[in-house]
Each structure stands twice: as structure tokens, then as C-alpha cells.
Amino acid sequence: MPRSERVADSSPPPSAGIVDLSAARPAGRGELVRAALSAATDDVVASMDYSPFGLVPLRSAIADHLTAAGLATRPQEVLVTSGAQQAIGLACDLLVRAGDTVVVEAPTYPGAIDAFARAGARLVFVPADDPLVIARALGRLRPRLLYLMPGCHAITGRVLSADARAVLARESQRLGTVVLEDNIFSDFTLADQPPPLAAFAPRDAAVCTVGSLSKLIWNGLRVGWIRAPAALGDGIGFLREAERHGVRCAPGRAFSRQAAHAGCLRLMYVQPHDELRKGVDRLSRAWGEYGAPRCAAPSA
């Protein structure tokens, strides 16, 4: 049976009369998914070339989607991921190290809390419904990263105003705080909303925008993305390529806020010689396939 015919519905089968209100997933999208799979088949077959940043037509479509939402985006600024969770995890790997302060809304997405906790971050929770409190927390704490959901908050449904987004973008840039905005639910609002927070910051500002099709279309469609300035996007892309080759490394950017360390990797020389050689060999292969599209090879 063709794969497109095996997708009956995006909802799990009911069990024992239980009404499941625990997960955010749209129901009754089977026909939409079947039509999308059928329409995309020719494009996917025609775009089988490997790209560490994702298929070029898909990156172009995501860039067009973000541009239409008010955030001017080039395909080169988009990295396709396996869902929003991978995008958040990759950004965390690049930007956060043990002991860093991360400001997070409360309530918020549990998967993001898990990612920051695994990195050893010091989490500071602030009310999700008061952007002025968030701005004051930034000034008081000068955190490494701010994670928030400006468009249709996943838990409360709150939408930040344009003025609030502008204030948070301006304050974050002034303090050198990286912003990770999660917009996976931004298309669920019935009314128009302001552009993503990144649109209120300079183009090269340290603002990463995460999105996904999994919630909007179908949970089985593990397509997410992260839109980031080139300096951050390149680092995130290489970390993913390295993990694909079986090696995890610490990026220099996580240990310094200075751009001079953005092209560095921290390698643990306490590992046995054979393990180090294996890791460096894998890094070399990863860099070869990555193709060094925009920057020089990272140094240890």
C-alpha cells in the first residue's frame, strides 16, 4: 500500500473511552496529509542531493513563509531539523554551557526545560503573561539566553504585542542575550498577529526563530526549522552534521560571548588516544560533507 494511503488520520485511536486532553495535536488532518504527500513526491525525488542544511526547495518555502509573516528571510538563513525539539536542542548545544543563566517563561514547553536542564543551565522562570517583568529580569540577570513563545503561547494562548516584542528585542541586544523564540503555535491564532520577534531586531542580531509543521499539520511529519543569522546558523548546522557522523563536541561560542571564538571547537584531550583519533577523524569527515559553505574550518 502506498505510504500516502497508510496515513489515515493524525489522531491516535481512542482507548477505553478516555478523552485525551494532555497533548496539543490537531485532529482530522488525514486528507490534508495524504494530499501533501502526493503533491510533494515529484519535488522530493527531484531534490535528492544531500544538503546539511536541508532540501533547498524546502528551505526556500520556509523562508517564503517567514517573509510572509513579516520576518524577511533568505533560504540561507534556514536550517531544516527533525521537528522543533531538535532545533531547540541544537541551539542549546551551541549556545548554553553548565552554569549559564537561561530565562524561561512559566508555564512553558516541557521539552525546552529538559534541553536546558541537560545542558546544566541555571533556569530562572518569569511569568509568561507579563513582558515587562521579563524585560526587568533580563536587565537584572543579564542571562545567556531568553527562551519564549511570543506568538500564541503553547500553554496560555497569549500573543505578545508588537510593542512588547520590540522592547524584548531591544533589551536582549543591549545586554548581549541570545533570544530563542519558539513559534510552533503562531499559525493557530484566528486573528492577525505581529511579525516574529526577530523582525524587531537587526538582521545580524542573535535571535533564533524556531518553527515546526508537526503541531500544525501532523505529528508524524517531523519537519522543523530554525532561522538564525549566518554566524549562529553555521555553527548549529555543523553540530548536527558532527552528530550524524557519531561525534558530539562543545562549540567555542558556548564558552565565550566573543565572536572570535565562534569558529572554535573545544576538544577534551583527557580522552584516550584512540578515542580522540576516532573523534577527530569523524569531525574531519563531517566537515568534508558539510562543505564549509560560509566559514573557515573550526579550530580546536
C-alpha positions as CSV (number, residue, x, y, z in Angstrom):
1,M,0.0,0.0,0.0
2,P,1.4,3.4,-0.9
3,R,2.6,5.4,2.1
4,S,0.1,8.2,1.4
5,E,-2.7,5.8,1.7
6,R,-1.5,4.5,5.1
7,V,-1.9,7.9,6.7
8,A,-5.5,7.6,7.9
9,D,-5.6,10.4,10.5
10,S,-3.3,12.5,12.6
11,S,-5.1,11.4,15.8
12,P,-4.3,8.2,17.8
13,P,-7.1,5.6,18.1
14,P,-9.4,6.2,21.1
15,S,-8.6,3.9,24.1
16,A,-11.1,2.7,26.8
17,G,-13.3,5.7,26.4
18,I,-10.6,8.1,27.6
19,V,-10.8,11.7,26.4
20,D,-7.1,12.7,25.9
21,L,-6.6,16.4,26.6
22,S,-2.9,16.0,27.6
23,A,-1.3,16.7,24.2
24,A,-1.6,19.5,21.7
25,R,-2.4,17.9,18.4
26,P,-4.9,18.8,15.7
27,A,-7.4,16.2,14.7
28,G,-8.8,15.1,11.4
29,R,-5.9,16.1,9.2
30,G,-5.6,12.7,7.3
31,E,-6.9,14.1,4.0
32,L,-4.6,17.1,4.2
33,V,-1.6,14.9,4.9
34,R,-2.4,12.4,2.0
35,A,-2.8,15.3,-0.4
36,A,0.5,16.9,0.7
37,L,2.5,13.6,0.4
38,S,1.1,13.0,-3.0
39,A,1.8,16.6,-4.2
40,A,5.4,16.5,-2.8
41,T,6.5,13.2,-4.2
42,D,7.9,14.6,-7.5
43,D,9.6,17.5,-5.8
44,V,11.3,15.3,-3.2
45,V,12.5,12.8,-5.9
46,A,13.9,15.7,-7.9
47,S,15.8,17.1,-4.9
48,M,17.7,14.1,-3.6
49,D,21.0,15.8,-3.4
50,Y,22.3,15.8,0.2
51,S,22.4,19.2,2.0
52,P,23.4,19.6,5.7
53,F,21.0,22.5,5.9
54,G,18.0,20.7,4.4
55,L,16.5,20.4,1.0
56,V,16.8,23.7,-0.9
57,P,13.2,23.9,-2.1
58,L,12.0,23.3,1.5
59,R,14.3,25.9,2.9
60,S,13.0,28.3,0.2
61,A,9.4,27.5,1.1
62,I,10.1,28.1,4.8
63,A,11.9,31.4,4.0
64,D,8.8,32.5,2.0
65,H,6.5,31.5,4.9
66,L,8.6,33.6,7.4
67,T,8.8,36.5,5.0
68,A,5.0,36.5,4.5
69,A,4.7,36.6,8.3
70,G,6.7,39.8,8.4
71,L,10.3,38.4,9.0
72,A,12.4,38.9,5.9
73,T,14.3,35.7,5.4
74,R,16.6,34.2,2.9
75,P,16.8,30.4,2.3
76,Q,20.5,30.6,3.5
77,E,19.2,31.6,7.0
78,V,17.1,28.5,7.4
79,L,18.2,25.1,8.8
80,V,15.7,22.3,8.5
81,T,15.5,20.0,11.5
82,S,13.6,16.9,12.6
83,G,11.0,18.8,14.5
84,A,11.2,21.8,16.8
85,Q,12.7,19.7,19.6
86,Q,15.8,19.1,17.6
87,A,16.0,22.8,16.7
88,I,15.8,23.8,20.4
89,G,18.4,21.1,21.3
90,L,20.9,22.2,18.7
91,A,20.6,25.8,19.7
92,C,21.1,24.8,23.3
93,D,24.2,22.7,22.4
94,L,25.7,25.7,20.6
95,L,24.8,28.5,23.0
96,V,24.5,27.2,26.5
97,R,27.0,25.6,28.9
98,A,26.8,24.5,32.5
99,G,26.1,27.3,34.9
100,D,24.7,29.7,32.3
101,T,21.5,31.6,33.2
102,V,18.6,30.9,31.0
103,V,15.4,32.9,31.4
104,V,12.3,30.9,30.6
105,E,8.6,31.8,30.8
106,A,6.4,30.0,33.2
107,P,4.5,28.0,32.1
108,T,6.3,26.8,29.0
109,Y,7.1,23.9,26.8
110,P,8.5,20.9,28.9
111,G,10.8,19.8,26.1
112,A,12.7,23.1,26.3
113,I,13.1,22.8,30.0
114,D,14.5,19.4,29.6
115,A,17.0,20.6,27.0
116,F,18.3,23.4,29.2
117,A,18.4,21.2,32.2
118,R,20.5,18.6,30.4
119,A,23.0,21.4,29.5
120,G,23.3,22.3,33.2
121,A,21.8,25.8,32.8
122,R,20.5,27.8,35.7
123,L,16.9,28.2,34.9
124,V,15.0,31.4,36.0
125,F,11.3,31.3,35.5
126,V,9.3,34.5,34.9
127,P,5.6,35.0,34.3
128,A,4.6,34.3,30.8
129,D,1.8,36.9,30.8
130,D,3.9,40.0,31.7
131,P,6.5,41.1,29.2
132,L,7.6,44.0,31.4
133,V,8.6,41.5,34.1
134,I,10.6,39.6,31.5
135,A,12.4,42.7,30.4
136,R,13.2,43.6,34.0
137,A,14.5,40.1,34.6
138,L,16.8,40.5,31.6
139,G,18.3,43.7,33.0
140,R,18.8,42.2,36.4
141,L,20.2,38.8,35.4
142,R,21.9,39.5,32.1
143,P,21.2,35.9,31.1
144,R,23.0,33.9,28.4
145,L,19.7,33.1,26.7
146,L,16.0,34.0,26.7
147,Y,13.5,31.3,25.6
148,L,10.0,32.5,25.0
149,M,6.9,31.9,22.8
150,P,5.8,35.4,21.5
151,G,3.1,34.1,19.1
152,C,0.2,32.0,20.5
153,H,1.9,30.7,23.7
154,A,1.6,26.9,23.7
155,I,0.1,26.8,27.2
156,T,-1.8,30.0,27.7
157,G,-2.5,31.1,24.1
158,R,-1.2,34.6,24.9
159,V,0.1,36.7,22.0
160,L,2.8,39.3,22.7
161,S,2.1,42.7,21.2
162,A,4.3,44.4,18.7
163,D,5.5,46.9,21.4
164,A,6.4,44.1,23.8
165,R,8.4,42.2,21.1
166,A,10.2,45.4,20.2
167,V,11.1,46.0,23.9
168,L,12.4,42.5,24.4
169,A,14.4,42.5,21.2
170,R,16.0,45.8,22.0
171,E,16.8,44.9,25.6
172,S,18.2,41.5,24.6
173,Q,20.5,43.0,22.1
174,R,21.7,45.7,24.5
175,L,22.6,43.0,27.1
176,G,24.1,40.5,24.7
177,T,21.4,38.0,25.5
178,V,20.6,35.4,22.8
179,V,16.8,35.1,22.1
180,L,15.3,31.7,21.2
181,E,11.8,32.3,20.1
182,D,9.5,29.3,19.7
183,N,6.7,30.0,17.2
184,I,5.4,26.5,16.6
185,F,1.8,27.6,17.5
186,S,1.9,31.0,15.9
187,D,-0.3,29.9,13.0
188,F,-3.0,28.7,15.3
189,T,-4.4,32.2,16.0
190,L,-7.6,33.3,14.2
191,A,-6.6,37.0,14.2
192,D,-3.6,38.6,12.6
193,Q,-0.6,39.0,14.9
194,P,2.7,40.9,14.8
195,P,5.7,39.6,13.0
196,P,8.1,37.3,14.8
197,L,10.3,38.9,17.5
198,A,13.3,38.6,15.2
199,A,11.7,41.2,12.9
200,F,12.2,43.8,15.6
201,A,15.9,43.2,15.8
202,P,18.8,44.0,13.4
203,R,19.3,41.2,10.8
204,D,22.5,40.0,12.3
205,A,21.2,40.1,15.9
206,A,21.5,36.9,18.0
207,V,17.8,35.9,17.6
208,C,16.9,32.4,16.6
209,T,13.4,31.6,15.4
210,V,12.0,28.0,15.7
211,G,9.0,26.6,13.9
212,S,7.5,23.2,13.0
213,L,4.9,21.5,10.9
214,S,4.3,18.7,13.4
215,K,1.7,20.6,15.5
216,L,0.1,22.5,12.6
217,I,-0.2,19.6,10.1
218,W,0.5,16.1,11.6
219,N,2.6,14.8,14.5
220,G,4.2,12.2,12.2
221,L,5.6,15.0,9.9
222,R,8.9,15.6,11.7
223,V,9.8,18.8,9.9
224,G,11.0,21.7,11.9
225,W,13.4,24.6,11.3
226,I,15.5,27.3,12.9
227,R,16.0,30.7,11.4
228,A,19.2,32.3,12.6
229,P,21.9,34.8,11.4
230,A,24.7,33.2,9.5
231,A,27.2,33.1,12.4
232,L,24.8,31.0,14.5
233,G,23.3,29.0,11.7
234,D,26.6,27.7,10.5
235,G,27.5,26.5,14.0
236,I,24.2,24.8,14.5
237,G,24.4,23.1,11.1
238,F,27.9,21.8,11.8
239,L,26.9,20.4,15.2
240,R,24.1,18.4,13.6
241,E,26.4,17.2,10.9
242,A,29.0,16.1,13.5
243,E,26.4,14.1,15.5
244,R,25.3,12.5,12.2
245,H,28.9,11.2,12.0
246,G,28.8,9.9,15.5
247,V,30.7,12.6,17.5
248,R,29.5,15.2,19.9
249,C,31.6,18.3,20.6
250,A,31.5,21.5,22.5
251,P,31.4,24.7,20.4
252,G,33.6,27.6,21.3
253,R,30.7,30.0,21.2
254,A,29.3,28.3,24.3
255,F,32.4,29.3,26.3
256,S,32.7,32.9,25.3
257,R,30.4,35.7,24.1
258,Q,33.2,37.0,21.9
259,A,32.7,36.4,18.2
260,A,36.4,35.5,17.9
261,H,35.6,32.0,19.4
262,A,32.6,31.3,17.2
263,G,34.8,29.2,14.8
264,C,36.3,27.1,17.5
265,L,35.6,23.7,19.0
266,R,36.5,22.5,22.5
267,L,38.0,19.0,22.4
268,M,38.6,17.1,25.6
269,Y,42.2,15.8,25.4
270,V,41.7,13.8,28.6
271,Q,40.1,11.1,26.4
272,P,42.2,8.0,25.4
273,H,44.4,8.5,22.4
274,D,42.4,6.0,20.2
275,E,39.1,7.7,21.2
276,L,40.5,11.1,20.3
277,R,41.8,9.9,17.0
278,K,38.4,8.4,16.2
279,G,36.6,11.6,17.1
280,V,38.9,13.8,15.1
281,D,38.6,11.5,12.1
282,R,34.8,11.7,12.3
283,L,34.9,15.5,12.7
284,S,37.1,15.7,9.6
285,R,34.6,13.6,7.6
286,A,31.7,15.7,8.9
287,W,33.5,18.9,7.8
288,G,34.2,17.4,4.4
289,E,30.5,16.7,3.8
290,Y,29.4,19.9,5.4
291,G,31.3,21.6,2.7
292,A,32.4,24.7,4.7
293,P,29.7,26.8,2.9
294,R,30.4,30.1,4.7
295,C,33.2,29.9,7.1
296,A,36.7,28.6,7.7
297,A,37.1,25.2,9.3
298,P,36.8,25.3,13.1
299,S,40.0,25.1,15.1
300,A,40.4,23.1,18.3
